[in-house]
Amino acid sequence: AASDVYKRQIFHAGDLIHEIGIIESGSVNIENIDLLGNKSILSNISQGQIFAETYAICHEPMLVDVVAIEDTQVLFADLDILLSNRYASQPWHAKIMQNILKLSVQKNLVLSNRIFCTSAKTIRSRLLTYLSMESVKAGNTTFQIPFDRQQLADYLNVDRTALSKELGKMSKEGLIYVKKSHFRLLSVQELFEEES
């Protein structure tokens, strides 16, 4: 997959930064790699969204890596300058700060959603939680996810082989249709009866 070929680290765990990144095109994953080399994807940030604002504001070392997973254009804004009193009287200053706060709060929701996905005990439960959230976001039972199979396994914090096996089972049971990153929930009622 193209996302496996194109990997460029923008920020590394341990970096001290003062800039936020604004995605102009493409997308990045926010990743954590533990001491044993196990990778978890915490979120996917796409066009029009920001990243690293918490670390830039708090001046704490980054605990995550920011990795471009496709050809990506990023605009960097120095938060030290934006937060200084130098521009506080400018009419655009309050609007920028309001937008940064709004985007940061939205990202908090994204991370909360990941917690919901990874707190379920079984792979099927994690998949159901994730797929139902993606369906709601799309407003449709047919949707595209931003991850390939390995990235989805890393996001749900499960083994890729076990994930693929469970997706195969769900497909054979007529609960879902899946082709690469394209999903369709076929029998929503049965999906959730299975878990009860």
FILUMMI-766767 format. One record per atom (N, C-alpha, C): x, y, z negated. Coordinates in steps of 0.2 Angstrom, whole numbers, plus 5000, padded with zeros to 4 digits. Atoms other than C-alpha are relative to their C-alpha. Layout:
BEGIN
XYZ
...
//
This chain:
BEGIN
500449945000
500050005000
500450065000
499649945000
500650185003
500250024993
499849975006
500550224985
500649964997
499450045003
501850084981
500650035003
499449984997
503050164994
500250074998
499949935002
502850344989
499950014992
500049995007
503350374971
500650054999
499649955001
504150534966
499950034993
500149985006
504350584948
500150084999
500049935001
503950764944
500250024993
499849995007
504150764925
500249934997
499850065004
504950634914
499950004993
500150015007
504650574897
500650034997
499449975004
505750684885
500150075003
499949944997
505750834897
499650054995
500349945003
505451004888
499850055006
500349964994
504351104900
499750074998
500449945001
503551274901
499650025006
500449994994
502651254917
499449955000
500550054998
501051184922
500049995007
500050024993
500751094938
499350015002
500750004997
499251134949
500149965007
500050044994
498951004963
499650045005
500349964994
498651094979
499849945005
500250064996
498550924989
500449944997
499850065003
498850744985
499849984993
500250025007
498850664968
500649974996
499550035004
499850614953
499749954995
500250045005
499750484940
500450024994
499649995007
500150514921
500149934998
499850075002
501050364916
500450004993
499650015006
501850294900
500349935001
499750065000
503150164900
500349984993
499750025007
503550074883
500749985000
499350025000
505250014877
500149935003
499950064996
504949844885
499850015007
500149994993
504549924902
499349995002
500750014998
502649894902
499750075001
500349944998
501750034911
499350004999
500749985001
500150114907
499850065004
500249944997
499250234918
499450034996
500549975005
498350364907
499550045004
500549974996
497550464921
500350015007
499849984993
497550514939
499850075001
500149924999
497650704943
500050015008
500049994993
497050754960
499950085002
500049934997
496850914971
499550054996
500449955004
496251064961
500150004993
499950015007
496750994944
500750024998
499449985003
498151044932
500349944996
499750055004
499450934923
500550044995
499549995005
500650954908
499950074996
500149945003
499751104901
500150004992
499950015007
499751034883
500750014998
499350005002
501651004883
500350075002
499849944999
501951174891
499850054995
500249965005
500951264878
500349994993
499750025006
501551164863
500850004999
499350015000
503351154868
500349944997
499850075003
503450974863
500349965006
499850044995
504450844873
499549965003
500550044996
503450754886
500049934997
500150075002
502850574880
499849965006
500250034994
502350534898
500450025006
499749984993
502950534916
499550025004
500549984995
502050624930
500349985006
499850034994
502250534946
499650015006
500449994994
501650584963
500049935004
500150064997
500850434971
499950005008
500149994992
500650504989
500450075001
499749944998
501350654998
499650064996
500449955005
500850794985
500450075000
499849935001
501050984985
499850024993
500249985007
501151054967
500250085000
499849935001
501151244963
500150004992
499849995007
502051274946
499950074998
500149945003
501551414935
500350004993
499649995006
502651474920
499550024995
500549985005
501451474905
500350054995
499749965005
502751564894
499850085003
500249934997
502451714906
499350025000
500849995001
500551694907
499850014993
500249995007
500451684888
500250064997
499749945003
501451834885
499550065000
500549945000
500651994881
500150055006
499949964995
501452074896
499450015005
500549994995
499952034907
499350004997
500750005003
498552034894
499550055002
500449954998
497852194900
499749995008
500250024993
497652124918
499449975001
500650035000
495952084923
500049925002
500050074999
496451914930
500249964995
499750045006
497351864914
499549964996
500550045004
495751814904
499749955004
500350054996
495051724919
500549945001
499550065000
496651614921
500049964994
500050045006
496651574903
499449964999
500650045001
494851524903
500049945005
499950064996
495151414918
500449954998
499550045003
496651334910
499649964994
500450045006
495551294894
499549965003
500550054997
494151224905
500349945003
499750064997
495251114915
500349954994
499750045005
496151054899
499549964996
500550035004
494551014890
499749945005
500250054995
493950914906
500549945000
499550065000
495550814905
500049964993
500250045006
495150774887
499549955001
500650054999
493550694893
500349945004
499750054996
494550594906
500449954995
499650055005
495750524892
499549974995
500550035004
494250494881
499749945004
500350064996
493450384895
500549955001
499650064999
495050284897
500049964993
500150035007
494950254878
499449955000
500550045000
493250184881
500149945004
499950054996
493850074895
500549954997
499550045002
495350004886
499849974993
500250035007
494449974869
499649945001
500450064999
493349834876
500549945000
499650065001
493949664872
500249965006
499950044995
493749574888
500250045007
499949964994
494349614906
499450025003
500749984997
492549604912
499750064997
500349945003
492049724899
500450075002
499649944998
493449844903
499850025007
500249984993
493049834922
499350035000
500749985000
491149854918
500050084998
500049935003
491550014908
500250055005
499749964995
492650084921
499650015006
500349994994
491650044936
499350034999
500649975001
490050104928
500150085000
499849935001
490950274924
500150035007
499849984993
491550284942
499350015004
500750004996
489750244949
499650074998
500349945002
489050384938
500350065003
499749954997
490350504944
499950015007
500150004993
490050464962
499250015001
500749994999
488150474959
499749955005
500250054995
488050314969
500349934997
499750065002
488350124966
500549985005
499450014995
489550134981
500550064999
499549955002
491150224977
500749985002
499350014999
493050234980
500450024993
499649995006
494250224965
500750035002
499349974998
495950324965
500649954999
499550055001
496950164961
500049945005
499950064997
497650014970
499949954994
500150055005
497549844961
500550004994
499549995006
499149864951
499950064996
500149945004
498750034946
499350004996
500650015004
496949984940
500249964994
499850045006
497749844930
500450044995
499649965005
498949974922
499550054997
500449955003
497550094919
499549964995
500450035004
496449964911
500449964994
499650035004
497949894902
499949925000
500150075000
497749714908
500549975005
499650044996
498749584918
499750015007
500349994993
498549614937
499749935003
500350074998
498249424941
499449994997
500650015004
496949414927
499550055003
500549954997
496149574934
499749975007
500350024993
496049504952
499649944999
500450065001
495449334946
499250024997
500749985003
493949424936
499650045006
500449974995
493549534951
499849955005
500350064995
493449374962
499449974997
500550045004
492349294949
499350055001
500649955000
491149454949
499850005007
500250004993
491149454968
499649945002
500350064999
490749274969
499349994997
500650005003
489349294957
499550055003
500449964997
488649424968
499850074996
500149945004
488849564955
500350065003
499649944997
490049674965
500249985007
499650004994
490749704982
500650044999
499449965001
492549754982
500549985006
499650014995
493749784996
500650064999
499449965002
495449864991
499750054994
500349955005
494850024982
499350025001
500749994999
493150024988
499549954996
500450055005
491749954976
499350025002
500750005000
489949924977
499749964995
500350045005
488949874962
499349975003
500650044997
487649744969
499449994996
500650025005
486649694954
500250034993
499849975006
486849824941
499649974994
500450035005
485449744930
500449944997
499750065002
486349574930
500750024997
499449995003
488049654927
500050014992
500049985007
487549724910
499649944996
500350065003
486449564906
500649954998
499550055001
488049464908
500450024993
499649985006
488949564894
499650004993
500450005006
487449554882
500149944996
//
